[in-house]
Amino acid sequence: MANPLRAEVVRLYKNLLYLGREYPKGSVYFREHLKSAFMKNKDVTDPEKIKKLVARGDFVIKELEALYFLRKYRAMKKRYEPEK
């Protein structure tokens, strides 16, 4: 892995690891799949390919944030919506 992109990849891994704590299937499940995804791509050396993979990881972060926001929204709506 190229040195300038290493910090970006480590940042992505840490952010995903942090977000995985609240994953619906459990943090252990998320951590195992996250590690296997990163290990699968550990031999990639092309900077363009690494940038594409980091961009995909950023997309996954946005999707996880949307998932958590929707879950919290549904819980609040259920809590305060009048019963029919």
SVG drawing of the C-alpha trace seen along z (x, -y; Angstrom):
<svg xmlns="http://www.w3.org/2000/svg" viewBox="-58 -12 63 24">
<polyline fill="none" stroke="black" stroke-width="0.4" points="0.0,0.0 1.3,-3.5 2.4,-5.6 0.3,-8.7 -2.9,-6.6 -2.1,-4.5 -3.4,-7.1 -6.6,-7.4 -7.2,-3.7 -6.5,-3.5 -8.9,-6.4 -11.6,-4.6 -11.0,-1.4 -11.3,-3.2 -14.4,-5.0 -16.1,-1.9 -15.0,0.0 -16.6,-2.8 -19.8,-2.8 -20.0,1.0 -20.6,0.9 -24.4,0.3 -24.8,2.6 -28.1,4.6 -26.5,8.0 -23.9,7.2 -20.5,5.6 -18.7,8.9 -20.4,9.8 -19.6,6.4 -15.9,6.5 -15.3,9.9 -16.8,8.9 -14.9,5.6 -11.6,7.3 -12.2,9.9 -13.1,7.1 -9.9,5.2 -7.8,8.3 -9.2,9.3 -7.8,6.0 -4.6,5.9 -2.4,6.6 -3.8,3.8 -0.9,1.4 -2.4,-0.7 -3.2,-4.2 -6.2,-4.6 -7.7,-1.3 -7.0,-2.2 -8.8,-5.5 -11.8,-3.7 -11.9,-1.3 -11.7,-4.2 -14.5,-6.0 -16.6,-2.8 -15.8,-2.7 -17.0,-6.3 -20.2,-5.3 -20.7,-2.5 -20.2,-5.0 -22.9,-7.2 -25.2,-4.1 -24.6,-3.0 -25.3,-6.5 -28.6,-6.6 -29.5,-3.1 -28.9,-4.3 -30.8,-7.6 -33.7,-5.7 -33.7,-3.2 -33.8,-6.1 -36.5,-7.9 -38.7,-4.8 -38.2,-4.3 -39.2,-7.9 -42.2,-7.8 -43.3,-4.6 -42.9,-6.1 -44.9,-9.3 -47.4,-8.3 -50.9,-8.0 -52.4,-4.5 -55.1,-3.8"/>
</svg>
